[in-house]
Amino acid sequence: MSSVAVLLLLAGLSEAVGRILPVVARRPGVSRRSAVALLLTGGLVEAAVLALWPLTSWTLAELLLSSPPPGDGLAWTPGLLAPLALSAVLAFPLLGPLLHLLLFVGVGAGLAGPLAAASGLGWWGAAGCLAVAGTGLGVTVEGVRRLVGRIGATGAPEAVA
């Protein structure tokens, strides 16, 4: 497994821990097995969302340009991903949404330079693409998370005997 995949999984798992542990702690009767399954599933989903961030930003940059960008695209490298994984471990969402948002803004600012260089956009245009892509992915995964939480909260109907 490549170092990028390991860092993405680590950042995704840290995100999932910060979001799922408070939910699991509030629900009585959640088994350890289902809590671990929720964490692993959530970690994979968060890692996939993080993996899609540069690709979505690159796609937005292509839409802004009149001719195809000169670069091959933007992809995570260990150097670009290490601050995200470190920030996810040090300040997962349990520490507060504002700190979490500031860390993602910092990582996005670090990605703006490589995106600007690869696409031919200016730094501000690349930062805008990263912000729109990150916000869109975040809102989408939050909507799915709330939908799954609502479905899971209702549970299966009980049989009447």
N, C-alpha and C positions, 0 to 999 in steps of 0.2 A: 504494500500500500504506500502510495507516495506521501511525502511530507505535507503536501497541500491538503490531501484528503484527511490526514490525521488532524491537522490544525482546524479544518472545517468541522470535523466531527467533534473535536474538543470544544470549539466555540458554540456549536449547535447544542451540545449536551449541557453546557453551562447556561445557555439561554433557557433551555427546557427546565433545568433545575430551578432557576429563578422564577419561572412562571407556573410550574406544576406543583412544587412543594407546598406553597400556601393553599392551593386548592385541595390537595390530598390531606393536608393537616386539618382542614375544616370539615372534612367528610368523615363521619364515624363509620367504622366497619370496612374501610378500604383495606384489602389484603396487601401484604408486602409484594406479592407476585404481580398484582394488577398495578401497583404503584411503580414498580420497576418497568413493567411493560409500557406504561404511560410515559415514563421518563425516556426510555429508549426510542419510542415512536416519536415523541416530541423532539428529541435530539436529532433524529434523522430528518424530520420536517424542517427544523430550524437550520440545519446544515444545508439542506437543499435550497432554502430561501437565500441563505448567505452566498451559496455558489452561484445563484442566478443574478445576484446584484450587478457584477461587472458585465455580464452578458446583456441584461436588460438596459443598462446604461449605454452600452455600445450600440444597441439597436436604436435607442432614442437619438444618439449622436448621428447615426446614419440617416435618420429621418430629417434631422435639421440641416444636413449638408445637401447642396444641390448635386454634387458629384460624389461617387463612392469615396470613402475615406482612404487615405493612402496606406494605413496600417493594416495589420492582420487581425486586429481585435484586441480586446482587453481581457486578460485572464488573471486569476489569482496566482501569485508567486509566493513562495515562503516569506520573502521580505515584505510583501504587501499585506499578507495575511497574519503575520506574527503579532502586530499591534492589535488586531481585532480579537485574536484568540486570547492574548494577554488581558485585554480590557474585559473580555467576557468572563474570564476567570476571576479577575480582581474585583469587578463591579457588576455582577449579574443583577438582573432587575430587582432583586430583593432590596438592594441598597438605595433604590429610589429612581423614579423615571427620569428626573432631570439629569442626574449624573450619567445614567445610561444613554440618554439622548446626546449629551455632550461628548461621550466617548465615541458614539457612532458618527457624530459630526466630524470629530478628529480623524477617524479612519477614512471617512468620505473625502475629507480634504487631502489626505495622503493619496487617495486613489485618483483625485482630480488631475494631478500632474501627469501620471502615465496615460490617462484617458485623453487628455489634451494633446499630448505628444503623439499618441497613436492615431487619433482621429483627425487632427488638424484644426480642431476647435480651440478657442481660447480657454484659459483656465476657468473663467467664470461660466462659460457655456458648458464645459465639462462638469463643473461643480453642480450646475443646474440639472444636467442629465442625471447625475448621481443622486441628487436630492429627490427628483421626481421618481426615479426608479426605486430608491429605497423606501420612499413614502408609499408608493403604490404596492410594493411587495409587503411592507409592514401592515398596511391597512387590509390587504387581502388575507394574509395569514391570521391577523387578529379576528377578522370576520369568520373565517373557518373555525378558529379556536373557540369563539363564542358559540357558534352553531353546534359544534361537537359537544361543548360543555352543557348547552341547553338540552340537547338530545340525551346526553348521558345522565343529566339530573332527573329527567322524567322517568327513565328506566323502563323496563318492560312491565306491561300491566299484569297485576297479580290474578291468579285464578281464584274464582269464587267457588267455595265448596259447599 
